[in-house]
Amino acid sequence: MKTSELDYFLPTERIAQKSVEPRDHSKLLVVDRTSGETRHEQFFDIVKYLRPDDVLVFNNTKVFRARLRVGTVEILLLRPSSEAWLCLGKPGKKLQPGMRVELPGTVIGEVTVRHEDGEFEMKFSRGGEKMSAAEVIDFANEHGEIPLPPYVKNGPTTLGEYQTVYARHTGSVAAPTAGFHFTEDLRAKIQASGVTFLEVTLHVGIGTFQPVKTEEVEAHPMHSEWVSVDRETAGAIAEAKKVGRRVIAVGTTTTRALEGAAEKILAGESFEGDINIFINPGYTFKIIDGLVTNFHLPKSTLLLLVSAFLGEGGLEHLKKIYADAINREYRFFSFGDGMFIK
């Protein structure tokens, strides 16, 4: 598939800058994969489309203030490794191995390795002592900035505005934004209807928002993200699949976690580690039967994932859905409106 096929025109005014309040009052576009029928609702109406035996799976990752600025230098913390942090930064020519950056509180960041794709590794120390990953995150939350996407020009000023209400495990540089629509009241109403809630953790990396830059989609190097699914959750999902209950993923990040760890989950076993699953049209979904998601960027891997879930002819179907949503003034991207594909 050509990457150019993933492009579409979106008026700038359709790019949401903040969530609506209350968040569950955003619009909801409901898509039936079998009939192709679409309906236009408000997000709190999703309860009408859920069954008492459904299983709703959320990604409970939590965003931290991963963007650090010192003078003209900008560092975006992506993920920790055993000895350093994988980062992106500006200016790229300056951030070469051996360069040291003096940060507040006697913290020093030193570039140790530069990768061909523009990423680099940086180790952090304070008073000459190496800092743990948890210490770096605490430091970033005190001195850093919210890592908002570049298309957000007038976005949230507090970290809580860029979190889901069920965020628990810190480690993401981007929020699992499909979850923004779920307020505490809506979650309580859904649970009261009999729906089962489960959680997994996928720490979202910047690759989620990076466009596909290769001419052929299949040549795109997919990023890795850290995932954790405990044994109890895996067992509950495996049992649901056996008896024919719908497993509905809240967001593309949850989808990648479930499908990337599908073999372990279906065996009722826990999973912890990196996944780099690249879901394209033609992929056979092993876990999810429904998907709650937002409206995604042109030329993104997320368009491919949603297209794959729509089935045969999914990309063309998705483009028609998006065109209709634009005409109906839906709000797009991270703080935009939602879709429920069932």
Secondary structure by P-SEA (a helix, b strand, c coil): ccccccbbbbccccccccccccccccbbbbbcccccbbbbbccccccccccccbbbbbbcccccccbbbcccbbbbbcccccccccccccccccccccbbbbccccbbbbbccccccccbbbbbbcccccccaaaaaaaaaacccccccccccccccccccccccccccccccccccccccccaaaaaaaaaabbbbbbbbbbcccccccccccccccccbbbbbbbbbcaaaaaaaaaaaaaccbbbbccaaaaaaaaaaaaaaaaccccccccccccccccccccccbbbbcccccccaaaaaaaaaaccaaaaaaaaaaaaaaaaccccccccbbbbcc
